[in-house]
Amino acid sequence: MIYIYTTIGYILYIEFSPTMGNIWLRSGYFVPSNIIRLMLQPLYDIKMWIYTSMWPINYFIWLGLASAVKYLDLSYFYQISGGV
């Protein structure tokens, strides 16, 4: 479920980002294939991995962070903070 939320968050970020924006709506046309091409771009372009300034639009970075949050064991932190 977290990956669905991550994908929705990524799409909304890309669509409404002041630096990127309007991926789906180009020249008055609705083109959802643009977002899919952008999601797959890191598989073909090494610059998406090398330059940290491009990480916010790298879909696989988003998935990696979502996986880290999902598998992070927060029970340890809950126990040391005084929780039961």
C-alpha positions in Angstrom: 0.0 0.0 0.0 2.9 2.3 0.7 4.1 2.0 -2.9 0.7 3.2 -4.2 0.9 6.2 -1.9 4.5 6.8 -3.0 3.5 6.7 -6.7 0.6 9.1 -6.2 2.9 11.4 -4.2 5.5 11.2 -6.9 3.0 12.0 -9.7 1.5 14.9 -7.7 5.0 16.3 -7.0 6.0 16.1 -10.6 2.8 17.6 -11.9 2.7 20.5 -9.5 6.4 21.1 -9.0 7.5 24.7 -9.9 10.7 23.4 -11.5 9.1 20.5 -13.5 5.3 20.8 -13.7 2.7 20.1 -16.4 3.9 16.6 -17.4 0.4 15.3 -18.1 -1.0 18.5 -19.6 1.2 19.6 -22.6 -0.1 22.1 -25.1 -3.7 21.6 -23.9 -3.6 17.8 -24.3 -3.8 15.1 -21.6 -0.7 12.8 -22.1 -0.3 10.3 -19.3 2.5 8.5 -21.2 4.8 11.4 -20.3 4.8 10.5 -16.6 5.5 6.8 -17.4 8.5 7.8 -19.6 9.8 10.0 -16.8 9.4 7.2 -14.3 11.5 4.9 -16.6 14.1 7.5 -17.6 16.5 6.5 -14.8 16.9 3.1 -16.5 18.3 4.8 -19.6 20.0 7.9 -18.2 23.0 7.6 -15.8 22.7 11.4 -15.0 19.5 10.7 -13.0 21.6 8.7 -10.6 24.9 10.7 -10.6 23.5 14.2 -10.0 21.8 14.6 -6.7 19.8 17.6 -8.1 17.9 15.0 -10.2 17.0 12.7 -7.4 13.7 14.4 -6.7 12.4 13.4 -10.1 14.0 9.9 -9.9 11.1 7.5 -9.3 13.4 4.7 -8.1 14.8 7.0 -5.4 11.3 7.5 -4.2 10.6 3.8 -4.1 13.9 3.2 -2.2 13.0 5.8 0.4 9.5 4.2 0.7 11.0 0.8 1.2 13.4 2.1 3.9 10.5 3.7 5.8 8.4 0.5 5.4 11.1 -1.8 6.7 12.5 0.5 9.3 11.8 -1.1 12.7 10.4 1.7 14.8 9.6 -0.5 17.8 13.1 0.0 19.1 12.6 3.8 19.2 9.2 3.3 20.8 10.6 1.2 23.6 13.5 3.6 24.5 11.2 6.6 24.5 9.2 5.1 27.4 6.4 3.3 25.5 5.2 -0.2 26.3 
